Amino acid sequence: MLGLIKNLGHVLYRIWFYVLVTLPILLFFPFLLALTLSERTYSQFFWLARNFWARPILYGMGCIPIIKREQRMVKGKSYMLVANHTSMLDIMLMLVVSRNPFVFVGKKELVNIPIFGFFYKRVCIMVDRDDVRSRTGVYRRAQRRLDQGLSICIFPEGGVPEEHVVLDQFKDGAFKMAIAHKIPVVPMTFYDNKKRFSFTFLSGGPGRVRVKVHPFFETGILAMEDTSTLREEVREVILKELTASLN
């Protein structure tokens, strides 16, 4: 009986999440739509998404952000934001962490999510990882967004790892892009999102969601042959933090 009640609680928690995801989009739909008609108004779209979508979802789920910053981003400067990826909450938490407007680079499959996918398709840089032309096109679209003073966010694991994996291997894309555009890499560790709202259906619950923003990796003097070194150094920072948190 106790197990049944617990599972029912998990189901209701999941349903509540999707209500919180959908409701602000429906309430602000005309404003969100208007702000996606031109790339020039993306900063306003980002502000609305950050404050009236991401924050209400996290706080509404009882997931209180606790952010520790070892270095702060400068307003108006572009960065490459990277973090470990374990949960749908990663999207909302990244929006809350960064005051600097950024654009997500993510897999095209997310456009299939009702309502959310409509705006995802309009404002994010989508990539089909099985299509070489799609991966190449990401660099061109990212350059345009960086020229507009925006930052880029990529979860470099390339997807959500299996449940037992602490941190999967990183793909090169984020680091190649950072070096090509001479922008700092901002590593972040998300400690608790898997515990709060993982992709395992009957799991999760409210509580704090901690983030550490690590010191940035500068790329100004790096060349493309330094990609693998940069990738592994950034991964090691996040992996060390995650491993320490498990002990």
PENORCOR-V646055 format. One record per run of one state. SS is the DSSP state (~ for helix, > for strand, _ for the rest). FROM is the first residue (numbers start at 1). LEN is the number of residues. If there is no record, write none. Layout:
ss=SS from=FROM len=LEN
ss=SS from=FROM len=LEN
This chain:
ss=_ from=1 len=1
ss=~ from=2 len=26
ss=_ from=28 len=1
ss=~ from=29 len=7
ss=_ from=36 len=3
ss=~ from=39 len=22
ss=_ from=61 len=2
ss=> from=63 len=7
ss=_ from=70 len=9
ss=> from=79 len=5
ss=_ from=84 len=5
ss=~ from=89 len=9
ss=_ from=98 len=4
ss=> from=102 len=6
ss=~ from=108 len=5
ss=_ from=113 len=3
ss=~ from=116 len=8
ss=_ from=124 len=1
ss=> from=125 len=3
ss=_ from=128 len=4
ss=~ from=132 len=16
ss=_ from=148 len=3
ss=> from=151 len=4
ss=_ from=155 len=18
ss=~ from=173 len=9
ss=_ from=182 len=2
ss=> from=184 len=7
ss=_ from=191 len=2
ss=~ from=193 len=5
ss=_ from=198 len=9
ss=> from=207 len=7
ss=_ from=214 len=3
ss=> from=217 len=1
ss=_ from=218 len=6
ss=~ from=224 len=23
ss=_ from=247 len=1
